[in-house]
Amino acid sequence: MSEQSGKPRGRWAWRSAIALVLIGWLVLGGIGGPTVGKLSEVQENDNASFLPKQAESTLVNNEAAKFVDSAALPYFVLIERDSGITPGDLTAAQAFLAKVPSLELHGGKKLGDYLTAAPKAVVPSEDKKALLLTVELDGERADEVVTEGETVLFAAADTMRQTIKQDLTPTGLQVYVTGPGGVFADFVVAFGGIDGILLGVALAVVFVILLIVYRSPVLPIAVLLTAVFGLALAALVVYPLAKNGVIELNGQSQGILFILVVGAATDYSLLLVSRYKEELHDYTSKYDAMRIAWRASLEPIAASAATVILGLLCLLLSQLGSTKGLGPVGAIGIAGALIASMTFLPAILLAFGRRIFWPSIPRVDHVHAADQVGGRKLWGRVSGLVGRHPRRVWVLSALGLLVCGAFLPTFQASGISQEDLFLDKVESVTGQEQLAKHFDAGAGTPVQILTPADRSEAVVRAASAVDGVGSASASPVPGQPPKVVDGKVLVQATLKVPADSPDATKVVEHLRTELDKVSPDILVGGTTAINLDVLDASQRDLRVIIPAILAVIFLVLMLLLRSIAAAVLLVVANVISFGATIGVSALVFNHLFDFPGADPAIPLYGFVFLVALGIDYSIFLMTRVREESITQGTRPGILTGLAVTGGVITSAGVVLAATFSALAVLPILFLVQTAFLVAFGVLLDTTIVRSLLVPALAHDLGKKVWWPSKLARQK
């Protein structure tokens, strides 16, 4: 049958369907494309909003609001002169402070419209070398947009910094806008690359790899368009859900969404394109080849997507809103990648026909997968090695992975301070470091202690006696009685160490223990307590979510492969691979890059991505192995499956690793660590686990690997 043979009616039906699909995706892309750029408008990056309602710091935060007219988000303006502050410097600082409410933001409104109160007095340091000014923004209005794509939070910091450069810096003063407001503003700048730089780098990296894989200038463009359309579809769903508070979206989950969609869509496209090209060697009709390829690819691709989606949805069990939000956000992204890969990509492949593979156009020559086993090509040689020495291959592979995994206990994930969040030196971090030289390191971000009024004096004494606490007071203004609301008093304690540091969380942990002795009704909150509660919630999430993900993946594999033994083999192999990845990451982070530690959520994120995504490659392999085993027998089927899928799965792994590596372009420690961990883990999965460990172990087991299905009893 020629390429255009067949009944005219059938051809017109195919062409009409292709045209409708392509037009539909073009319309969807036109609507969804701009929505991708608007996702940053619905981000929420405040740790406090991510904690569960029952967390101690959340309870304090809710009650503390009763002691003030509105929740304040403070900016600290630190002014310093190494030779000592002069009377002229003090006058200039007071003039700047008086000018703050009248500063005009980019949208035309005044900064004073968004402050909780007029800025307080200038506070000199004991060493006479610095001044501290506090500007309190209304935290409830910080996310309001003053001009296109710019919130009050960022505009306030930017406007003050510009004014400082004009009024104070020329006099020789060193001035920093820091504090919680300054840090969050610098986060806005750091995450500003998500919409453009991150997506652009990811797509460029994928394009280069696809050019090498396909040796075709057209096909990579079709695959990248598939990823872009998948992202547009996901954005159309994520944006309204985040805008209406149904799901949480922060800068990290938005960046991961982009990477997940591009990586998954490319992986699914590679598998479909590979099978389609394989069938073109047997069928003269592109429609027949696509029909066979689509049906053969649907099960492994859908199973792979389902595994990742279900694994991500297990994050809904998290106590942290940020982690919980990533679950549905990532799941929606994977669903968008799946739909685009199985609809848009087949349509564009059929629209171009065999010419899309130019200059390496597949011809009808009846070259089959089984012909590659033991041949000269790379994966033929690998399958031949597995077939000759299966036990030696899997034992050595497993030993290597276990040696790497031995370093897992040295992985540090107990949290980091704010100055360590950024890989680049930013003003707020430098300002925080300088602030600690002149004032108590915790100045401006006190620990908040909610206590019954009759125990307030005892709380002040007990808190002041705790090592690491500089001072404690129940009176908002010295000399005045404490404010009592509903029979409770809010005591504030200033720490000697930076409020956002791991050392500070240890102080607060000790403080809670000591205050429990005073009264079990005393609650400790504030920024440091929030960080401590986040750490506790992250450790609880590890204990709950990891077993849930393993159970879900095991059930999906068991149903897909109709085998308990194969499901156990794949899950155990991927868990060992995860342990090896964490072990190597510990060595790299602790010794090569000398990172100060890691966010407590890193191990959980790494587990989700590596086990849920890493299992993809084993699914792609074992579904093909099962297909070949039905006709050839288990051991020959394993070698054929490995030979034919080796190239495409390795390419998919390289693409996904390179895509996640694009996260490293954003100067945020969490994302750089996630990038390395996932990229290395995926490469380990594709080159060792899926290529050697799994097929060699399955080959050694023989037909027992399919127990208890009928294939286990195959002769």
Backbone hydrogen bonds, N-H to C=O, Kabsch-Sander energy under -0.5 kcal/mol:
donor,donor_aa,acceptor,acceptor_aa,energy
5,S,2,S,-1.6
11,R,7,K,-2.2
12,W,8,P,-2.6
13,A,9,R,-2.1
14,W,10,G,-2.3
15,R,11,R,-2.8
16,S,12,W,-2.5
17,A,13,A,-2.3
18,I,14,W,-2.8
19,A,15,R,-2.4
20,L,16,S,-2.5
21,V,17,A,-2.4
22,L,18,I,-2.5
23,I,19,A,-2.6
24,G,20,L,-2.5
25,W,21,V,-2.3
26,L,22,L,-2.1
27,V,23,I,-2.3
28,L,24,G,-2.3
29,G,25,W,-2.9
30,G,26,L,-2.0
31,I,27,V,-1.6
32,G,28,L,-3.4
33,G,29,G,-2.5
35,T,31,I,-0.7
36,V,32,G,-1.5
36,V,33,G,-0.8
37,G,33,G,-0.9
38,K,34,P,-0.7
38,K,35,T,-0.7
39,L,35,T,-0.6
39,L,36,V,-1.1
41,E,38,K,-1.5
42,V,39,L,-1.6
43,Q,40,S,-1.0
44,E,249,L,-2.3
47,N,45,N,-0.6
49,S,46,D,-0.7
50,F,46,D,-0.5
50,F,47,N,-1.4
51,L,47,N,-0.6
51,L,48,A,-0.9
55,A,52,P,-1.5
59,L,55,A,-2.1
60,V,56,E,-2.1
61,N,57,S,-2.4
62,N,58,T,-2.3
63,E,59,L,-2.0
64,A,60,V,-3.2
65,A,61,N,-1.0
66,K,63,E,-1.7
67,F,64,A,-1.7
68,V,65,A,-0.7
73,L,137,L,-3.2
75,Y,135,V,-2.9
76,F,178,T,-2.0
77,V,75,Y,-0.5
77,V,133,L,-3.0
78,L,76,F,-0.7
78,L,176,Y,-2.5
79,I,77,V,-0.5
79,I,131,L,-2.8
80,E,174,Q,-2.5
81,R,129,K,-2.1
84,G,81,R,-1.9
85,I,128,K,-3.0
90,L,86,T,-2.0
91,T,87,P,-2.1
92,A,88,G,-2.4
93,A,89,D,-2.5
94,Q,90,L,-2.3
95,A,91,T,-2.2
96,F,92,A,-2.3
97,L,93,A,-2.4
98,A,94,Q,-2.1
99,K,95,A,-1.4
100,V,96,F,-1.2
102,S,99,K,-1.1
103,L,100,V,-1.7
105,L,103,L,-0.5
105,L,109,K,-3.4
108,G,105,L,-2.0
111,L,103,L,-2.8
112,G,101,P,-2.5
113,D,110,K,-1.2
114,Y,111,L,-2.1
115,L,112,G,-1.0
116,T,136,E,-2.2
117,A,136,E,-0.6
120,K,134,T,-0.9
123,V,132,L,-2.4
125,S,130,A,-2.3
126,E,438,H,-0.6
128,K,125,S,-1.4
131,L,79,I,-3.1
132,L,123,V,-2.5
133,L,77,V,-2.2
135,V,75,Y,-2.7
135,V,133,L,-0.5
136,E,134,T,-0.5
137,L,73,L,-2.3
137,L,135,V,-0.7
138,D,114,Y,-3.2
139,G,71,A,-2.9
139,G,137,L,-0.8
140,E,71,A,-0.5
141,R,138,D,-1.8
142,A,139,G,-0.8
144,E,141,R,-1.6
146,V,144,E,-0.6
146,V,150,E,-2.2
147,T,150,E,-1.4
150,E,147,T,-2.6
152,V,144,E,-2.2
153,L,142,A,-2.4
155,A,151,T,-2.7
156,A,152,V,-2.8
157,A,153,L,-1.3
158,D,154,F,-2.8
159,T,155,A,-2.6
160,M,156,A,-2.2
161,R,157,A,-2.3
162,Q,158,D,-2.2
163,T,159,T,-2.2
164,I,160,M,-2.5
165,K,161,R,-1.9
166,Q,162,Q,-1.2
167,D,163,T,-2.9
168,L,164,I,-2.1
169,T,164,I,-2.5
171,T,168,L,-1.5
172,G,169,T,-2.2
173,L,168,L,-1.0
174,Q,80,E,-2.7
175,V,173,L,-0.6
176,Y,78,L,-2.2
178,T,76,F,-3.6
178,T,176,Y,-0.7
181,G,74,P,-2.7
182,G,178,T,-1.1
183,V,179,G,-2.5
184,F,180,P,-2.5
185,A,181,G,-2.0
186,D,182,G,-1.9
187,F,183,V,-1.8
188,V,184,F,-1.7
189,V,185,A,-1.4
190,A,186,D,-2.5
191,F,187,F,-2.9
192,G,189,V,-0.9
193,G,190,A,-0.8
194,I,191,F,-1.9
198,L,193,G,-2.9
199,L,194,I,-1.0
200,G,196,G,-2.5
201,V,197,I,-3.0
202,A,198,L,-2.6
203,L,199,L,-2.4
204,A,200,G,-2.3
205,V,201,V,-2.7
206,V,202,A,-2.3
207,F,203,L,-2.4
208,V,204,A,-2.1
209,I,205,V,-2.1
210,L,206,V,-2.7
211,L,207,F,-2.2
212,I,208,V,-1.7
213,V,209,I,-2.5
214,Y,210,L,-3.1
215,R,211,L,-1.9
219,L,356,I,-0.7
221,I,218,V,-0.7
222,A,218,V,-1.5
223,V,219,L,-2.0
224,L,220,P,-2.6
225,L,221,I,-2.5
226,T,222,A,-1.6
227,A,223,V,-1.8
228,V,224,L,-2.6
229,F,225,L,-2.7
230,G,226,T,-2.1
231,L,227,A,-2.1
232,A,228,V,-2.2
233,L,229,F,-2.3
234,A,230,G,-2.1
235,A,231,L,-2.7
236,L,232,A,-1.8
237,V,233,L,-0.9
237,V,234,A,-0.8
238,V,234,A,-2.9
239,Y,235,A,-2.5
241,L,237,V,-1.2
242,A,238,V,-2.8
243,K,239,Y,-2.7
244,N,240,P,-1.8
245,G,242,A,-1.3
246,V,241,L,-2.5
247,I,241,L,-1.1
254,Q,250,N,-2.2
255,G,251,G,-2.1
256,I,252,Q,-2.4
257,L,253,S,-2.1
258,F,254,Q,-2.0
259,I,255,G,-1.9
260,L,256,I,-3.0
261,V,257,L,-2.4
262,V,258,F,-2.2
263,G,259,I,-2.8
264,A,260,L,-3.0
265,A,261,V,-2.6
266,T,262,V,-1.9
267,D,263,G,-2.2
268,Y,264,A,-2.8
269,S,265,A,-2.1
270,L,266,T,-2.6
271,L,267,D,-1.9
272,L,268,Y,-2.3
273,V,269,S,-3.0
274,S,270,L,-2.3
275,R,271,L,-2.1
276,Y,272,L,-2.6
277,K,273,V,-2.8
278,E,274,S,-2.0
279,E,275,R,-2.2
280,L,276,Y,-1.7
281,H,277,K,-0.6
281,H,278,E,-0.9
282,D,279,E,-1.8
283,Y,279,E,-2.0
286,K,284,T,-0.5
289,A,285,S,-2.2
290,M,286,K,-2.4
291,R,287,Y,-2.4
292,I,288,D,-2.2
293,A,289,A,-2.6
294,W,290,M,-3.3
295,R,291,R,-2.0
296,A,292,I,-2.2
297,S,293,A,-2.1
298,L,294,W,-1.9
299,E,295,R,-0.8
301,I,297,S,-2.4
302,A,298,L,-3.1
303,A,299,E,-2.6
304,S,300,P,-2.4
305,A,301,I,-2.8
306,A,302,A,-2.9
307,T,303,A,-2.4
308,V,304,S,-2.2
309,I,305,A,-3.0
310,L,306,A,-2.8
311,G,307,T,-2.3
312,L,308,V,-2.8
313,L,309,I,-2.4
314,C,310,L,-1.0
315,L,312,L,-1.9
316,L,313,L,-1.8
317,L,314,C,-1.8
318,S,315,L,-2.0
321,G,50,F,-3.9
324,K,320,L,-3.0
325,G,321,G,-2.6
326,L,322,S,-1.4
327,G,323,T,-1.1
329,V,325,G,-1.8
330,G,326,L,-3.1
331,A,327,G,-2.4
332,I,328,P,-2.6
333,G,329,V,-1.8
334,I,330,G,-2.4
335,A,331,A,-2.3
336,G,332,I,-2.3
337,A,333,G,-2.2
338,L,334,I,-2.5
339,I,335,A,-2.5
340,A,336,G,-2.3
341,S,337,A,-2.2
342,M,338,L,-1.8
343,T,339,I,-0.7
343,T,340,A,-0.6
344,F,340,A,-0.7
345,L,340,A,-1.9
347,A,343,T,-1.6
348,I,344,F,-2.4
349,L,345,L,-2.5
350,L,346,P,-2.3
351,A,347,A,-2.1
352,F,348,I,-1.6
353,G,349,L,-2.0
355,R,352,F,-0.9
356,I,353,G,-1.6
357,F,354,R,-1.9
358,W,355,R,-1.8
360,S,357,F,-1.6
361,I,359,P,-1.2
365,D,281,H,-0.7
365,D,363,R,-1.2
366,H,281,H,-2.7
368,H,366,H,-0.5
371,D,368,H,-1.0
372,Q,369,A,-2.2
373,V,370,A,-0.9
374,G,380,G,-1.6
375,G,372,Q,-2.2
381,R,377,K,-2.2
382,V,378,L,-2.3
383,S,379,W,-2.1
384,G,380,G,-1.8
385,L,381,R,-2.3
386,V,382,V,-2.4
387,G,383,S,-2.2
388,R,384,G,-1.9
389,H,385,L,-2.5
393,V,389,H,-2.2
394,W,390,P,-2.4
395,V,391,R,-2.3
396,L,392,R,-2.1
397,S,393,V,-2.1
398,A,394,W,-2.5
399,L,395,V,-2.3
400,G,396,L,-2.2
401,L,397,S,-2.1
402,L,398,A,-2.4
403,V,399,L,-2.3
404,C,400,G,-1.9
405,G,401,L,-2.3
406,A,402,L,-0.9
406,A,403,V,-0.7
407,F,404,C,-1.4
408,L,405,G,-1.8
410,T,407,F,-1.6
411,F,408,L,-2.1
413,A,411,F,-0.7
415,G,598,A,-2.1
420,D,417,S,-1.3
421,L,418,Q,-1.6
422,F,418,Q,-0.6
423,L,667,P,-2.1
424,D,667,P,-0.6
426,V,424,D,-0.6
430,T,426,V,-2.3
431,G,427,E,-2.8
432,Q,428,S,-1.8
433,E,429,V,-2.1
434,Q,430,T,-2.3
435,L,431,G,-2.5
436,A,432,Q,-1.6
437,K,433,E,-0.5
437,K,434,Q,-1.0
438,H,434,Q,-0.8
438,H,435,L,-1.0
439,F,435,L,-2.5
441,A,496,K,-0.9
442,G,495,L,-2.0
443,A,440,D,-2.7
445,T,442,G,-1.7
447,V,493,A,-3.4
448,Q,525,G,-1.6
449,I,447,V,-0.5
449,I,491,V,-3.4
450,L,448,Q,-0.6
450,L,523,L,-2.8
451,T,449,I,-0.6
451,T,489,V,-2.5
453,A,487,G,-2.5
455,R,452,P,-2.1
456,S,453,A,-1.3
459,V,455,R,-2.3
460,V,456,S,-2.3
461,R,457,E,-2.0
462,A,458,A,-2.6
463,A,459,V,-3.0
464,S,460,V,-2.2
465,A,461,R,-1.2
466,V,463,A,-1.2
469,V,466,V,-2.0
470,G,468,G,-0.5
470,G,494,T,-2.9
471,S,494,T,-1.3
473,S,492,Q,-2.2
480,Q,477,V,-2.1
485,V,483,K,-0.5
485,V,488,K,-2.5
488,K,485,V,-1.5
489,V,451,T,-3.0
490,L,483,K,-0.5
491,V,449,I,-3.2
491,V,489,V,-0.7
492,Q,473,S,-2.8
493,A,447,V,-2.5
494,T,471,S,-2.4
496,K,468,G,-3.1
497,V,468,G,-0.6
499,A,441,A,-0.6
501,S,498,P,-1.9
505,T,501,S,-1.4
506,K,502,P,-1.4
507,V,503,D,-1.7
508,V,504,A,-2.5
509,E,505,T,-2.2
510,H,506,K,-2.2
511,L,507,V,-2.7
512,R,508,V,-2.6
513,T,509,E,-1.6
514,E,510,H,-2.3
515,L,511,L,-2.6
516,D,512,R,-1.8
517,K,513,T,-0.7
517,K,514,E,-0.7
518,V,514,E,-0.6
519,S,515,L,-2.3
522,I,519,S,-1.3
523,L,450,L,-2.3
525,G,448,Q,-4.0
530,I,526,G,-2.3
531,N,527,T,-2.0
532,L,528,T,-2.1
533,D,529,A,-2.5
534,V,530,I,-2.3
535,L,531,N,-2.1
536,D,532,L,-2.3
537,A,533,D,-2.5
538,S,534,V,-2.3
539,Q,535,L,-2.1
540,R,536,D,-2.0
541,D,537,A,-2.3
542,L,538,S,-1.8
543,R,539,Q,-1.4
544,V,540,R,-1.5
545,I,541,D,-3.3
546,I,541,D,-0.6
546,I,542,L,-1.0
548,A,544,V,-1.1
549,I,545,I,-2.7
550,L,546,I,-2.3
551,A,547,P,-2.2
552,V,548,A,-2.3
553,I,549,I,-2.8
554,F,550,L,-2.4
555,L,551,A,-2.1
556,V,552,V,-2.3
557,L,553,I,-2.6
558,M,554,F,-2.4
559,L,555,L,-2.3
560,L,556,V,-2.5
561,L,557,L,-2.9
562,R,558,M,-1.0
563,S,558,M,-0.8
564,I,707,W,-1.3
565,A,707,W,-2.0
566,A,705,V,-0.8
567,A,563,S,-1.0
568,V,564,I,-2.5
569,L,565,A,-2.4
570,L,566,A,-2.4
571,V,567,A,-2.3
572,V,568,V,-2.6
573,A,569,L,-2.3
574,N,570,L,-2.1
575,V,571,V,-2.1
576,I,572,V,-2.4
577,S,573,A,-1.9
578,F,574,N,-2.2
579,G,575,V,-2.4
580,A,576,I,-2.2
581,T,577,S,-2.2
582,I,578,F,-2.5
583,G,579,G,-2.2
584,V,580,A,-2.5
585,S,581,T,-2.7
586,A,582,I,-2.3
587,L,583,G,-1.7
588,V,584,V,-2.5
589,F,585,S,-3.4
590,N,586,A,-2.5
591,H,587,L,-2.0
592,L,587,L,-1.1
592,L,588,V,-0.5
593,F,588,V,-2.7
595,F,589,F,-2.9
602,I,599,D,-1.9
605,Y,601,A,-2.6
606,G,602,I,-3.0
607,F,603,P,-2.3
608,V,604,L,-2.5
609,F,605,Y,-2.6
610,L,606,G,-2.8
611,V,607,F,-2.5
612,A,607,F,-0.7
612,A,608,V,-1.6
613,L,608,V,-0.6
613,L,609,F,-1.6
614,G,609,F,-0.6
614,G,610,L,-1.3
615,I,611,V,-1.5
616,D,613,L,-1.3
617,Y,613,L,-0.6
617,Y,614,G,-0.7
618,S,614,G,-0.8
619,I,615,I,-2.4
620,F,616,D,-3.0
621,L,617,Y,-2.1
622,M,618,S,-3.1
623,T,619,I,-2.5
624,R,620,F,-1.1
625,V,621,L,-2.4
626,R,622,M,-2.5
627,E,623,T,-1.9
628,E,624,R,-2.5
629,S,625,V,-2.6
630,I,626,R,-1.5
631,T,627,E,-0.6
631,T,628,E,-0.6
632,Q,628,E,-2.7
633,G,629,S,-1.6
637,G,633,G,-2.0
638,I,634,T,-2.4
639,L,635,R,-1.8
640,T,636,P,-2.5
641,G,637,G,-2.7
642,L,638,I,-2.3
643,A,639,L,-2.3
644,V,640,T,-2.5
645,T,641,G,-2.0
646,G,642,L,-1.5
649,I,645,T,-2.8
650,T,646,G,-2.1
651,S,647,G,-2.3
652,A,648,V,-2.3
653,G,649,I,-2.5
654,V,650,T,-2.6
655,V,651,S,-2.5
656,L,652,A,-2.5
657,A,653,G,-2.7
658,A,654,V,-2.6
659,T,655,V,-2.5
660,F,656,L,-2.5
661,S,657,A,-1.9
662,A,658,A,-0.8
662,A,659,T,-0.9
663,L,660,F,-1.8
664,A,661,S,-1.9
665,V,662,A,-1.9
666,L,663,L,-1.7
668,I,666,L,-2.3
669,L,421,L,-2.8
672,V,668,I,-2.2
673,Q,669,L,-2.7
674,T,670,F,-2.2
675,A,671,L,-2.5
676,F,672,V,-2.2
677,L,673,Q,-2.6
678,V,674,T,-2.5
679,A,675,A,-2.3
680,F,676,F,-2.9
681,G,677,L,-2.1
682,V,678,V,-2.8
683,L,679,A,-2.0
684,L,680,F,-2.4
685,D,681,G,-2.3
686,T,682,V,-2.5
687,T,683,L,-2.3
688,I,684,L,-2.1
689,V,684,L,-1.7
690,R,685,D,-3.6
692,L,688,I,-2.1
693,L,688,I,-2.5
694,V,689,V,-3.2
696,A,692,L,-2.1
697,L,693,L,-2.4
698,A,694,V,-2.6
699,H,695,P,-2.5
700,D,696,A,-2.2
701,L,697,L,-2.0
702,G,698,A,-1.9
704,K,701,L,-1.3
705,V,702,G,-1.9
706,W,703,K,-1.7
707,W,704,K,-1.9
709,S,706,W,-2.7
712,A,709,S,-1.4
713,R,710,K,-1.7
714,Q,711,L,-1.2
